[in-house]
């Protein structure tokens, strides 16, 4: 009997300051903004300091530019995944201080959200996420 599957690798990236990060590599990507509940298309760099919860039909490498720490993380969501970008903005999180909220952003690989994934008996699903410090 087939099995419906959705999966995600939730990666919370430590950053210097959410107001000083930008995510590039999504320019032109189609997505869905879960906060406004609307289809969206990314234009240019994505900034998340006001809050973000978007799922992009995008696979491959992105660059998280962290100006506060003067570094760039290259995040690769693989070939068969969507890219989810999330930050709570000013919404409170249970057990998380305001200072901690300013110091992370979530960029993850996910599947089964925009395209339903159905596995037949014996089939396998693969999801990957890799990161490296860029130049």
Wavefront OBJ file of the C-alpha trace (Angstrom):
o trace
v 0.000 0.000 0.000
v 1.479 3.430 -0.952
v 2.533 5.889 1.745
v 2.215 9.696 1.588
v 5.429 11.284 2.851
v 6.560 14.755 3.783
v 9.954 15.385 5.335
v 12.249 18.272 6.225
v 15.714 18.829 7.592
v 15.181 21.744 9.996
v 18.476 23.639 10.101
v 18.760 26.618 12.428
v 21.786 28.680 11.418
v 23.469 30.811 14.073
v 24.028 34.355 12.825
v 25.317 37.644 14.225
v 22.117 39.687 13.772
v 18.978 38.892 11.766
v 18.816 42.513 10.613
v 22.174 42.107 8.880
v 21.677 38.886 6.896
v 20.596 38.372 3.307
v 19.935 35.151 1.428
v 20.921 35.062 -2.234
v 20.420 32.361 -4.848
v 16.619 32.456 -4.848
v 16.233 35.244 -7.411
v 13.332 34.325 -9.706
v 12.259 31.332 -7.588
v 8.537 30.655 -7.302
v 7.228 30.069 -3.823
v 4.444 30.320 -1.316
v 4.431 32.871 1.503
v 2.744 31.136 4.427
v 2.358 34.387 6.388
v 0.383 36.212 3.668
v -1.006 32.927 2.266
v -0.081 33.935 -1.265
v 2.032 32.675 -4.118
v 5.211 34.726 -4.428
v 8.257 35.103 -6.638
v 11.533 36.141 -5.084
v 13.258 39.166 -6.582
v 16.850 39.771 -5.520
v 18.128 38.918 -2.049
v 15.737 37.749 0.647
v 15.831 39.546 3.996
v 14.013 37.973 6.925
v 14.270 40.491 9.789
v 10.544 41.341 9.708
v 9.571 37.661 9.816
v 9.480 35.094 7.051
v 7.836 31.758 6.386
v 8.249 30.887 2.715
v 8.532 27.653 0.775
v 10.370 27.976 -2.533
v 10.361 25.571 -5.455
v 14.104 25.676 -5.572
v 16.906 23.195 -5.198
v 20.626 23.672 -5.087
v 22.930 26.135 -3.391
v 22.086 29.385 -1.614
v 24.341 31.930 0.064
v 23.535 33.214 3.544
v 25.447 36.483 3.851
v 26.043 37.326 7.510
v 27.374 40.896 7.542
v 27.601 41.112 11.360
v 30.035 38.170 11.508
v 31.549 38.949 8.090
v 31.006 35.474 6.703
v 29.032 33.657 4.060
v 27.466 30.223 4.479
v 26.780 28.211 1.333
v 23.738 26.026 1.978
v 22.867 23.293 -0.529
v 19.389 21.765 -0.291
v 20.149 19.096 -2.879
v 18.484 18.229 -6.151
v 15.053 16.999 -5.073
v 13.864 19.349 -2.358
v 12.109 22.626 -1.800
v 13.810 25.334 0.219
v 12.043 26.623 3.324
v 13.118 29.938 4.867
v 11.738 30.790 8.302
v 12.233 33.410 10.988
v 9.615 34.434 13.585
v 10.263 38.175 13.290
v 8.834 39.919 16.338
v 6.483 37.054 17.235
v 7.415 35.563 20.637
v 8.658 31.978 20.825
v 8.105 29.873 23.923
v 11.392 29.348 25.757
v 13.404 31.595 23.422
v 14.634 35.005 24.577
v 14.451 38.049 22.294
v 18.265 38.111 21.992
v 18.264 34.474 20.840
v 15.602 35.231 18.204
v 17.896 37.859 16.692
v 20.707 35.295 16.320
v 19.272 32.571 14.087
v 17.555 31.951 10.789
v 16.132 28.668 9.531
v 16.975 27.547 5.985
v 15.933 23.960 5.360
v 15.435 21.287 2.728
v 11.925 19.833 2.557
v 9.867 17.598 0.326
v 6.225 16.681 0.198
v 4.973 20.224 0.727
v 4.396 21.617 -2.755
v 4.455 18.261 -4.553
v 2.944 15.333 -2.722
v 5.421 12.494 -2.346
v 3.948 9.007 -2.558
v 6.145 5.974 -1.935
v 5.224 2.536 -3.224
v 6.307 -0.530 -1.229
v 10.088 -0.902 -1.481
v 10.691 2.659 -2.746
v 12.992 5.046 -0.890
v 13.048 8.797 -0.412
v 16.232 10.828 -0.045
v 16.696 14.296 1.379
v 20.007 16.091 1.841
v 21.341 19.345 3.215
v 24.967 20.432 3.129
v 26.684 23.614 4.253
v 30.133 25.109 3.995
v 31.719 28.429 4.806
v 32.146 30.394 1.603
v 34.695 32.989 0.626
l 1 2 3 4 5 6 7 8 9 10 11 12 13 14 15 16 17 18 19 20 21 22 23 24 25 26 27 28 29 30 31 32 33 34 35 36 37 38 39 40 41 42 43 44 45 46 47 48 49 50 51 52 53 54 55 56 57 58 59 60 61 62 63 64 65 66 67 68 69 70 71 72 73 74 75 76 77 78 79 80 81 82 83 84 85 86 87 88 89 90 91 92 93 94 95 96 97 98 99 100 101 102 103 104 105 106 107 108 109 110 111 112 113 114 115 116 117 118 119 120 121 122 123 124 125 126 127 128 129 130 131 132 133 134 135
